[in-house]
């Protein structure tokens, strides 16, 4: 793709929002790419590798702070990676009909945005609710808890591979219900650690199907990496509640438009 300053600025904006609030990522980037008339399949494939590269730094920081539960990450990956591979196989089987493929991705993207917007809006309330109803069955050695974690991984693996959305807000919120007593920073760090291999596997799978634009990826990274740094430096100094709610409302309307 030819160089477009608009794409670099889009990367800068999304990176800044992610660094400042911890939300955004694929749920912002993929709709923006559609607005730039990037085909849905290419937008998803490129955004997956964009997510993998930008989240690696987050894993390093969270691991350094001991904010990653690698056991939970393992259980999630046990479900998500096979689900991603299966979803890639299904997408590959219909890639000959590019119109149908793009329609499936676009429709799925709309639903993912709707669910993500709800997760962002009610994240704190859901956390409080899950902590109030945390019983003995929620301890970390529970076999049922492990199986449910794998099931969440399956759901996230399919959704992320299909839409590039879900590894962030949705993944964290679902983990709240299974691990309500785990500190929030550890939940966030654990989900980021899980998102890197998932988005990498899904992104490379899409790339093998031709759903990747390296020029586009380079321009997005050019803007987003400094954006994430600047946003992270301002995190905690700028009230982000209003921005989070604005993002959620915007995502809801974009999702609604894609679905209906």
C-alpha positions as CSV (number, residue, x, y, z in Angstrom):
1,X,0.0,0.0,0.0
2,X,1.1,3.5,-0.8
3,X,2.1,5.8,2.1
4,X,-0.9,7.6,3.6
5,X,-0.3,10.0,6.5
6,X,-3.9,9.4,7.5
7,X,-3.1,5.8,8.4
8,X,-0.1,6.8,10.5
9,X,-2.3,9.3,12.3
10,X,-4.9,6.6,12.8
11,X,-2.2,4.4,14.4
12,X,-1.0,7.3,16.6
13,X,-4.6,8.0,17.8
14,X,-5.4,4.3,18.5
15,X,-2.0,3.8,20.2
16,X,-2.6,6.9,22.4
17,X,-6.1,5.7,23.4
18,X,-4.8,2.2,24.2
19,X,-1.9,3.6,26.3
20,X,-4.1,6.0,28.1
21,X,-7.2,3.8,28.9
22,X,-6.2,0.3,28.2
23,X,-9.1,-0.1,25.8
24,X,-9.4,0.3,22.0
25,X,-6.9,-1.8,20.1
26,X,-8.6,-4.0,17.5
27,X,-12.1,-2.7,18.3
28,X,-11.0,0.8,17.2
29,X,-8.4,-0.1,14.5
30,X,-10.4,-2.5,12.4
31,X,-13.4,-0.1,11.9
32,X,-11.0,2.7,11.1
33,X,-9.4,0.5,8.4
34,X,-12.8,-0.3,7.0
35,X,-13.4,3.5,6.8
36,X,-10.2,3.7,4.7
37,X,-11.9,1.2,2.3
38,X,-9.6,-1.6,3.3
39,X,-11.3,-5.0,2.5
40,X,-12.6,-6.6,5.8
41,X,-10.4,-9.7,5.3
42,X,-7.3,-7.6,4.9
43,X,-8.3,-5.3,7.7
44,X,-8.7,-8.2,10.1
45,X,-5.5,-10.0,9.0
46,X,-3.3,-6.9,9.2
47,X,-4.8,-5.8,12.6
48,X,-4.1,-9.2,14.1
49,X,-0.4,-8.9,13.5
50,X,-0.5,-5.3,14.5
51,X,-2.0,-6.4,17.8
52,X,0.6,-9.1,18.3
53,X,3.5,-6.7,17.8
54,X,2.0,-3.9,20.0
55,X,1.1,-6.3,22.9
56,X,4.6,-7.8,23.2
57,X,5.9,-4.8,25.1
58,X,2.9,-5.1,27.4
59,X,3.8,-8.7,28.2
60,X,7.4,-7.6,29.1
61,X,6.2,-4.9,31.4
62,X,3.5,-7.0,33.1
63,X,5.8,-10.0,33.5
64,X,8.4,-7.7,35.1
65,X,5.8,-6.6,37.6
66,X,4.7,-10.2,38.2
67,X,1.3,-9.3,36.8
68,X,0.9,-12.5,34.7
69,X,-0.6,-15.8,35.9
70,X,1.0,-18.1,33.4
71,X,-1.2,-21.1,34.5
72,X,-4.4,-19.2,33.5
73,X,-2.7,-18.1,30.3
74,X,-1.9,-21.8,29.5
75,X,-5.5,-22.9,30.1
76,X,-6.8,-20.1,27.9
77,X,-4.3,-21.0,25.1
78,X,-5.3,-24.6,25.3
79,X,-8.7,-23.6,24.1
80,X,-8.0,-20.5,21.9
81,X,-5.1,-21.8,19.7
82,X,-7.0,-24.9,18.4
83,X,-10.1,-22.8,18.0
84,X,-8.1,-20.2,16.0
85,X,-6.7,-22.9,13.8
86,X,-10.2,-24.4,13.2
87,X,-11.6,-21.0,12.4
88,X,-8.7,-20.3,9.9
89,X,-9.5,-23.7,8.2
90,X,-13.2,-22.7,7.9
91,X,-12.3,-19.3,6.5
92,X,-9.8,-20.8,4.1
93,X,-12.5,-23.1,2.8
94,X,-14.7,-20.2,1.7
95,X,-11.9,-17.8,0.6
96,X,-12.6,-18.6,-3.1
97,X,-15.8,-16.6,-2.6
98,X,-14.2,-13.3,-1.4
99,X,-17.6,-11.5,-1.3
100,X,-19.0,-14.2,1.1
101,X,-15.8,-14.2,3.2
102,X,-15.9,-10.4,3.6
103,X,-19.7,-10.5,4.4
104,X,-19.1,-13.1,7.1
105,X,-16.2,-11.1,8.6
106,X,-18.1,-7.8,8.5
107,X,-21.2,-9.2,10.1
108,X,-19.2,-11.0,12.9
109,X,-17.2,-7.8,13.4
110,X,-20.5,-5.9,14.0
111,X,-21.6,-8.3,16.8
112,X,-18.1,-8.3,18.3
113,X,-18.2,-4.5,18.5
114,X,-21.7,-4.5,20.2
115,X,-20.5,-7.0,22.9
116,X,-17.2,-5.1,23.4
117,X,-19.0,-1.8,23.9
118,X,-21.3,-3.3,26.5
119,X,-18.2,-4.9,28.2
120,X,-16.5,-1.5,28.4
121,X,-19.5,0.4,29.7
122,X,-20.3,-2.1,32.4
123,X,-16.8,-3.4,33.2
124,X,-16.7,-2.0,36.8
125,X,-20.2,-3.0,37.6
126,X,-19.5,-6.5,36.4
127,X,-16.3,-6.7,38.5
128,X,-18.2,-5.6,41.6
129,X,-20.9,-8.2,40.9
130,X,-18.5,-11.0,40.3
131,X,-16.6,-10.2,43.5
132,X,-19.8,-10.2,45.6
133,X,-20.7,-13.6,44.3
134,X,-17.3,-15.2,44.5
135,X,-17.8,-18.6,46.3
136,X,-15.5,-21.4,47.2
137,X,-15.9,-23.0,43.8
138,X,-13.8,-20.0,42.3
139,X,-10.5,-21.1,43.8
140,X,-7.6,-21.5,41.4
141,X,-7.3,-25.4,41.8
142,X,-10.9,-26.0,40.7
143,X,-11.2,-28.5,37.8
144,X,-14.5,-26.9,36.8
145,X,-12.8,-23.5,36.7
146,X,-10.0,-24.8,34.5
147,X,-12.5,-26.3,32.0
148,X,-14.5,-23.1,31.9
149,X,-11.2,-21.2,31.3
150,X,-10.5,-23.5,28.3
151,X,-14.1,-22.9,27.1
152,X,-13.5,-19.1,27.3
153,X,-10.3,-19.6,25.3
154,X,-12.3,-21.4,22.6
155,X,-14.8,-18.6,22.4
156,X,-12.0,-15.9,22.3
157,X,-10.0,-17.9,19.7
158,X,-12.8,-18.1,17.3
159,X,-14.0,-14.5,17.8
160,X,-10.5,-13.0,17.6
161,X,-9.6,-15.0,14.4
162,X,-12.8,-14.0,12.7
163,X,-12.9,-10.3,13.7
164,X,-9.5,-9.4,15.4
165,X,-11.7,-8.2,18.3
166,X,-12.3,-9.7,21.8
167,X,-8.9,-10.4,23.3
168,X,-9.0,-7.2,25.3
169,X,-12.2,-6.0,26.9
170,X,-14.2,-9.2,26.4
171,X,-11.4,-11.5,27.5
172,X,-10.8,-9.5,30.7
173,X,-14.5,-9.2,31.6
174,X,-15.1,-13.0,31.1
175,X,-12.1,-13.7,33.3
176,X,-13.5,-11.4,36.0
177,X,-16.3,-14.0,36.5
178,X,-14.0,-17.0,36.8
179,X,-11.3,-15.2,38.9
180,X,-13.1,-12.5,40.8
181,X,-10.5,-12.5,43.6
182,X,-7.5,-12.1,41.4
183,X,-6.2,-8.5,41.4
184,X,-7.2,-6.5,38.3
185,X,-3.6,-5.8,37.2
186,X,-3.0,-9.6,37.1
187,X,-6.1,-10.3,35.1
188,X,-5.2,-7.6,32.6
189,X,-1.6,-8.8,32.4
190,X,-2.7,-12.5,32.0
191,X,-5.1,-11.6,29.2
192,X,-2.4,-9.6,27.3
193,X,0.0,-12.6,27.7
194,X,-2.7,-14.8,26.2
195,X,-3.5,-12.4,23.4
196,X,0.1,-12.3,22.0
197,X,0.3,-16.0,20.8
198,X,-3.4,-16.0,19.8
199,X,-3.1,-12.9,17.6
200,X,0.2,-14.1,16.2
201,X,-1.2,-17.5,15.2
202,X,-4.4,-16.0,13.8
203,X,-2.5,-13.2,12.0
204,X,0.0,-15.6,10.4
205,X,-2.9,-17.8,9.3
206,X,-4.6,-14.8,7.7
207,X,-1.3,-13.8,6.1
208,X,-1.0,-17.3,4.5
209,X,-4.4,-16.7,2.9
210,X,-3.2,-13.4,1.5
211,X,-5.1,-11.3,4.1
212,X,-2.1,-9.1,5.0
213,X,-0.8,-5.8,3.7
214,X,2.7,-5.3,5.0
215,X,2.8,-1.6,3.9
216,X,-0.4,-1.0,5.9
217,X,1.0,-2.8,8.9
218,X,4.2,-0.7,8.8
219,X,2.3,2.6,8.7
220,X,0.1,1.6,11.6
221,X,3.1,0.6,13.7
222,X,4.9,3.8,12.8
223,X,2.1,5.8,14.4
224,X,0.9,3.5,17.2
225,X,4.2,2.8,19.0
226,X,4.9,6.4,19.9
227,X,1.2,6.9,20.6
228,X,1.2,4.0,23.1
229,X,4.2,5.5,24.8
230,X,2.7,9.0,25.1
231,X,-0.6,7.6,26.3
232,X,1.1,5.4,28.9
233,X,3.0,8.4,30.2
234,X,-0.3,10.3,30.7
235,X,-2.2,7.3,32.1
236,X,-3.5,8.1,35.6
237,X,-2.9,11.8,35.1
238,X,-5.9,12.3,32.8
239,X,-9.4,11.1,33.8
240,X,-10.2,8.4,31.3
241,X,-13.8,7.5,32.4
242,X,-15.4,9.9,29.9
243,X,-13.1,8.8,27.1
244,X,-13.9,5.1,27.9
245,X,-17.7,5.7,27.8
246,X,-17.4,7.8,24.5
247,X,-15.4,4.9,22.9
248,X,-18.0,2.4,24.0
249,X,-20.9,4.4,22.7
250,X,-19.1,5.0,19.4
251,X,-18.3,1.2,19.1
252,X,-21.9,0.4,19.8
253,X,-23.2,2.5,16.9
254,X,-20.5,1.3,14.5
255,X,-21.3,-2.3,15.4
256,X,-25.0,-1.6,15.0
257,X,-24.4,-0.2,11.5
258,X,-22.4,-3.2,10.5
259,X,-25.0,-5.7,11.7
260,X,-28.2,-4.0,10.8
